[in-house]
Amino acid sequence: CNKGYTGPDGGAACTACVAGKWKPTRGSQPCTDCPEGTYSTSTGLTLETQCTDCVANFWSPWGSNEAADCYEIFFTTAELGQNMPLAGGTNTITVTLVTNVDFVPSKSTGVTLTGLTGAIADASIPLSAVSGGNGGELLFGSFASFDTATSTLNMTLVDTLHNGTSYVFSFDVQNPPAAQSAPSISIKANGRISTAQMSMSNPTAA
């Protein structure tokens, strides 16, 4: 069979790879699924690169054969709690994350928290384990980088964040010396596996 076709070798018995699959070589080998995060509506594809990427912030299963197979990537849980709301105090921030897609380091560069207005911290912040947190801090190498100018915390993904699993970790900042209203914190995943920016909830808020 020619490239893009499969079946017993021999002309009429060969059939084109169906939509969502591809085959790069001649022979009777089966066709290969388009990878996660892509789809194809065409038949007889010969290259993986002919599979089309889902649009930004969307993903799809292996072998998807239409754009409608792409679904939005998001945090099903994105919670942020604190233990010290008073001005000037050392505040332990606890983060809980659950996603609907596996975040793998080869496709997701990491996660950014935005809106930590007034927080005081070093440029490199240790991430700490929380009991029952499934090693959430280890996903990011146990460290994050803090940009005071933009009030953002950037965490580089170094291990797979599995969908449906609750990961919890914490980090410390110093609150600003003067009282302020609680800032609105948002979160965004970056890279090929990315999310739109969304607000984080505070499960302890009244």
RALINUR-V734137 format. One line per field, one symbol per residue. phi: phi as a letter, one per 30 degrees, with the letter a starting at -180 (. if undefined). psi: psi as a letter, one per 30 degrees, with the letter a starting at -180 (. if undefined). burial: + if it has 16 or more other C-alpha atoms within 10 Angstrom, else -. A space follows every 10 residues. Layout:
BEGIN
phi->???
psi->???
burial->???
END
This chain:
BEGIN
phi->.deibbkdek idddbdedej baacbdkcdd dcdedeibaa cccidcbddd dcdddeibba deidbadddd bddaddbbcb cbcbddeidd cdcccbbbbc bdccedbbdk bbcbjddidc addccdccdb eidhieddec iibbcccddc hbccbddbbd cddicdcbab acbcdddcdb dddccbbbcb jdcbbddbdc ccdcdd
psi->klkgllakki cffkkkklkg lljfllagll lkkklkgllk fllgkfkeff kkkllkglll lkgkglfffk lkkljfkikk llfjfkkflk jjkkkkkklg kkjkfffjfa kkkkghkfkk llfkkkklkk kgghheeffg ggllkkjeef hkkkkkkflk jkkfkjkkll lklkllfkkl kkljklkkkl aejlllklkk ljffk.
burial->+++++++--- ---+++++++ +++++-+++- +++++-++++ -+++++++-+ ++++--++++ +++++++-++ +++++-++++ ++-----+-+ ++++++++++ +++++--+++ ++++++++++ +---+-++++ --+-++++++ -+++++++-- ++++++++-- +---++++++ ++++++---- ----++++++ ++++++++++ ++----
END
